[in-house]
């Protein structure tokens, strides 16, 4: 058996890279049949045995009081002009990279170095490479849309154009050249890597396991005759929930009453989003569900899915919506146009674009039932987990010289 370990920054945060890690782990038996042992997922959190990983724990910490206090303190600090300076932001980034020493410590505790390491986080990989970790074969999964620093610079804009940005870009380039293979999760990222780094990355779209037939669930709309709109994403600026809510607030009252908005997820923007809903006096029209483990069952009770991201790649939440047979209305970025072809509507991440889509839904200009059937078919044809795992096995075969 060829041993594979997954190395990532953490395994408690509820974000895309960790959800992809979970999907890879679900392919444990598929890897095994093909001669690969998915052994451990190693992070700052510790060592996770892939063979025993049954129930997701992503996001469980979000209800922890100590975490809430920490987040409130960080949010308070962010309001300070000093905190937002390039100097402080550079120090924070470097400290974040240095914290990956725990990963090397845990790799050494795990025993022998795996035959293949799958790196899920760029800075965890960078730290391991810079500090001389003995690596046999490796691949890095890039979760960026195009620019690998896009999300970091969205959250830390004062780093743009600084020496820190240049240093980080050089480290990313070193990472791409040190690993045996780079995997992009969307075609835009593959193209970017080719143009900027002159590397031919593999492109593997995300996939997820199927659930019981969505048809067995009763739609909430059967009870109140409203259009129930689901949004599944971390509550943060990048995911654009504020755009959807601002568009909803601007609808006339006769249109608003057609909808119930369901925000599923948690994150830094939760408090301001809740405040905006309260100020608009629309708490009865918008429900915050927090972190939901059984997303599939909840989505199957909804009518449509919205994702108004400012930046994204191949959101697993959209695949979950397709699986549940929901029409998808989402930003025209990343791989989303390919994902929802024929089963939804592409939007601009702007208030006006989203407002027009909501008005059209309220007017009955979309055949929700037909679009939903197309969505389910799209999932079955393009986004099943087995196809994704087969693609990763193919890449591992190339790395291990089995082809």
Buried (B, 14 or more C-beta within 10 A) or exposed (E): EBBBBBBBBBBBBBBBBBBBBBBBBBBBEBBEEBEBBBBBBBBBBBBBEBEEBEEBBBBBBBEEEEEEEEBEEEEEEEEEEEBBEBEBBBEEBBEEBEBBEBBBEBBEEBEEBBBBBBBBBBBBBBBBBBEEBEBBBBBBBBBBBBBBBBBBBBBBEBBEEBEBBEEBBEBBBBBBEBBBBBBBBBBBBBBBBEEBBEBEBBBBBBBBBEBEEBEEBEEBBEEEEBBBBBBBBBBBBBBBBBBBBBBBBBBEEEBBEBBBBBBBBBBBBBEBBBEBBEEBEBEEBBEBBEBBEEBBBBBBBBBBBBBBBBBBBBBBBBBBBBBBBBBBBBBEBBBBEEBBEEBBBBBBBBBEBBBBBBBEBBEEEBEBEEBBBBBBBBBEEBBBBEEBBBBBBBBBBBBBEEE
